[in-house]
Amino acid sequence: MQASSAVAATAILGTNRLAAKPLSLPIGLQLYSVRALVPKDLDGTLRKLHEIGYVEVEAAGYYNQTAAEFRKAMDQAGLRCISTHHPLAPLRAQTDELIEFARALGLEYIICSSSSHRDPATKGPLALDDWHFVADELNRIGEKVKAAGMTFGYHNHTPEFGTEAGVVFYDELLRLTDPKFVCFEMDCGWVHAAGRDPVEYIRKSPERFPLLHVKDVAKLASGEYQSSILGLGTLDYRPILHAATGLKHYFIEQEEFDRDIIESLRLDAEYMRKLDL
């Protein structure tokens, strides 16, 4: 019986190893990761990113480039810009202009990268009423983005997982936004840092998460989290990516560096190439 069990276990392990496969999606990068390099040398930085394995990128500002100039820089580097980030305030103030710029770039997604108060004069953390306002604005802008042939989404940090009267703000955004107009780009690192489980959210409605920020975070002695090279922090991306059955694109994002930026991002890309699911 013991011998039979051992053989069976070995067979199962072997099957699992044979079934394991790398993530087939192109490796993407949030360009906020190279915010210290791009202003000095846009073309050279983009070229290096392609050389170390990146295929797709998500913009975080255009560095005074026109849409035509930015798109040309991407084309010359062999990169494809899929998505862009804008905070809610400029999205509200310049909705049509930002949509037109994104169309000229050939983007698939416009992502709201951060929220704002209902009353711009208000300071401090957002209250539940502010998050209701955010949800309404996401629906309104998302309808316009969809009419322009693109998809609108929302990217989280940690404040979205605060609560008021037992209500989690992120849960309210998911509940109140219309899936026809608003998707979600989960930043897995910040979900984890907020004490929540990315897998739990994705499993509930994987179709709402076509985009992910793949970020690892290391816990400091202070109890705070700091962005780290993938595989050196606290996240295991295998269960996250298994759950993300609606995933269309992912973007690595590393925000802090303790070594050369390009070398760090090369190690991040290598981690994803070698990640067996």
Residue, then its C-alpha position, 0 to 999 in steps of 0.5 A: m500500500q505504501a509503495s503504491s501510494a508513493v508511485a501514485a504520488t510520484a505520478i501526480l507530481g510528474t503530471n503537475r510538472l508536465a502541465a506547468k507552463p509559463l504565462s503566455l502573455p507578453i511581458g509588460l511594464q508600467l513606465y512609472s518604473v523608469r520615471a527617473l530615466v525617461p526624462k533624460d533619455l526616452d529613446g534609449t530607455l525604451r530601447k533598453l526595456h525592449e532588449i531586456g524582454y519587455v514587449e508592452v508598456e503602460a504610460a504614466g505621463y507623456y514627457n511633453q511628447t505629442a501623441a505622434e512623437f510618443r507613438k514613434a518612440m514606442d515603434q522605434a523601440g519595438l514596444r507597444c503602448i497598451s494603456t495609460h494612467h491619469p488621476l481622476a482630477p485631470l480625467r474629469a477636467q480634460t476628458d475629451e482631450l485625454i481620450e483623443f490623445a489616447r486614440a491617437l496613440g492607438l491605446e486599448y485602455i485608459i486607467c484612472s490611477s487615483s481618486s479624489h474627493r467630491d469637494p476638491a477643497t477637502k483634505g485627508p482620507l476619502a470618506l464613503d460619500d467620496w467613494h460613491f462620487v468616484a464610482d459615479e465619475l468612473n461610470r460617466i467617464g467610462e461611457k465616453v471612453k467606450a464610445a471612443g472604442m477603448t476600455f476604461g478602468y480603475h487602478n488601486h493603491t491601499p486607501e481603497f481597502g479602508t472601511e466606513a460603517g463596515v463597508v470596504f471602499y473597494d467593494e463599493l467601487l466594484r458594486l457601483t461601477d457598471p461592468k459595461f463601462v468600468c473594468f479594474e486593474m488590480d495592483c496586487g502588491w498594494v492589495h497585499a500591503a492593505g492586508r487583503d487577498p488578491v486571489e479572493y477578489i479576482r475569483k469572485s469576478p475574474e472578468r472584471f480584472p483584465l489587467l494586473h499590476v504585477k508588483d512584489v512588496a517586502k515588509l520592513a521592520s517598521g511594518e510598512y511595505q516597500s516595492s521589491i524585485l519580483g520573487l524577493g518580496t512576500l507575494d506568490y503570483r502563481p495562485i493570483l495568475h491561476a485565478a485571473t482567468g480574464l487576464k488580457h495584459y499585465f504590467i510589472e511595476q517596481e517603484e523603489f530600487d536598491r540597485d541599478i534600475i534596468e538590471s532590476l527590471r531585467l530580473d523582474a522580466e526574468y522572474m515572469r519568464k520562468l514562472d511556471l503556472 
